[in-house]
Every structure is written in structure tokens, then in C-alpha cells.
Amino acid sequence: MDFKDKDKAKKEWQKVIKGEDSSVLQSCSTCYACEEYCPFDNHPFYLIVELQEEKGILPAPRPIITMWINQCQPVGRFMVGKVEEKALSYCFLPHFNT
């Protein structure tokens, strides 16, 4: 989504806030960039996705969404028990200087 016209971007976002149809809902590919860029911590991603679901606007064709859902289905069986050894090695996690 690219709004070079700031006034148009504001108008489209106001439509989203009011729950109206907006080009934002059609163009959003659920990349989560709006969430990262929002300086006000307003969580625009969640509002966009909720409106997409409410209005039946899919971020991708139905067969692809079905494929995503199927890929996330658990495989095998879950075993419940006591964890006796390390379950996660921190060697694989990057170090952040925060």
C-alpha cells in the first residue's frame, strides 16, 4: 500500500476508523508493517484485520488461506510430562542490545 497523497491517506484511514469500506481494506496484505510504523501505539493492524473479517474481505484467495490453515494443523500426538532437560537452547536466539 502506498499513499503518496497524505490527504488521501488520512481520508482512507478515517474510513477504517469509522468501520466504513476503504481502499486500505482491499490493499492490505497483512504484512504487519502498519503495526511497526505506528508511532502512537494504536495497533492499526488489528483494526484492519477485524474489519476485513467482518466485511468478508480476504487478504489472499480462499484456496491459499485454506492451505495456510492446513499447514498450521498439529501433526502427531502431544505428550504431557515433566521436562527434565533443557527445552530450548539460547544459542539459536540473537542477542539484542536493549
N, C-alpha and C positions, 0 to 999 in steps of 0.2 A: 504494500500500500504506500503510495507516495503522494502527498499533498504538497505541491509547490505553492499553492494559494492558501495562505494562512487563514483568511476569512472563510474559505470553503471548508477547511479542516475544522474550524470552530463550529460552523453550522452543522456539519455532519456529526460531530461529537455531541452537540446539544440534542440532536435527534436520538442518539443512542441513550443518552441520559433520560430522556422522556419516554423511552421504550418504543419509539417510532422506527419505521423502516429507514435504513441508512445504507449508503454505499459501503460503509465500514463493515456492516454485517455480511455483505456479499464478498468483499475483498479479503477479509481476514482469513489467513491460512493457519491460524492457531500457532504461530511461531513463538509467542510469548514476549516478543520484543517490546510491546507497549508496556508490559509489566516492568521490564527492566529500565525503560526510559522515563517512566512517570516520576517526576520529581516530588510529587505530592503524596505518594503512597496511597493512591486512590484505588488501586487494583482494577484497572480498566479491563484486563483480560477476562476476569470472572464475569463482569457485566456483559461483555460482548458474547461470551460463550453461552451464558444463560439466555440471552435474547435469541441467539441462533437456535438453541434447542426449543425455546418457546415458539418461535416462528417457523420451525422446520427447515431452517437454512443449514445445510450440511457443509462442513469445511472441505470435504472431499466426496467423490462419488460413493454411493452406498456400497458397492462391492469392495472398495478399498477399506471403508470403515469396518465392514464385516470381517475382512481379513485382519485388520488391526486387533479387533476384539478377540478373534480366534487365536491369534498369536500370543495373547496375554493370558490364555487359559492355563491353569496349572497342569502339569504333566506328572504322572507318577502318584505316589501316596505320601502323605505327610506323616512323619514320625514324631511323636511327642516324647520328650525325655529330658534328662538333666544334661546340660552342656558341661563337659568335664575338661575340655581343652579350649584353646583359642578358637573363636568362631570367625575372627576377622584379623587379617594381618594389616597393620598400618603402613607397611612398605608400599602398598599399592595406592595410597592416598597422597595427593600432592600437599606440600606444605604451604600454607598461606600466611603471609606476614600481616596479621590483623591484630 
